[in-house]
Amino acid sequence: MEATIVSGLLVTLITGITFLAYKHPTAFSRFLYWPLFFVLLSASVGIGAWNGSVTETLAALKDIIPPTQLHVATFKTQELKLASWYSWVFPIAVIYLVFLLWLPHLLSEDKEKEKPKDE
């Protein structure tokens, strides 16, 4: 149920951003591109920092955890890590944002090619 709601909201968000970039490219490039970029960058850095800190915490505690309980501690720290697919979401989202940023230029080139030359 939750996955359905989240995926529906995500599709709606992507559709809205795409529509805005297509219909209002100046507003998208001025007011939406950089905030979205920095939100994505912040989320990516935060997720990386979280997963890195979980790994370093286990490494620091290995000396004081009894060897018989080390597998339990390893399993518990793996549960704390966020999913690894987050690491490739940021580059794909940035590529899509750059595509949306260049969309008006791509469309204007296509329109210029379609115009017949007057002689």
Sequence and secondary structure as in RCSB ss.txt:
>XXXX:A:sequence
MEATIVSGLLVTLITGITFLAYKHPTAFSRFLYWPLFFVLLSASVGIGAWNGSVTETLAALKDIIPPTQLHVATF
KTQELKLASWYSWVFPIAVIYLVFLLWLPHLLSEDKEKEKPKDE
>XXXX:A:secstr
 HHHHHHHHHHHHHHHHHHHHHH HHHIIIIIHHHHHHHHHHHHHHHHHHHHHHHHHHHHHTTTS GGGHHHHHH
HHHHHS  TTHHHHHHHHHHHHHHHHHHHHHHHHHHHHHS    
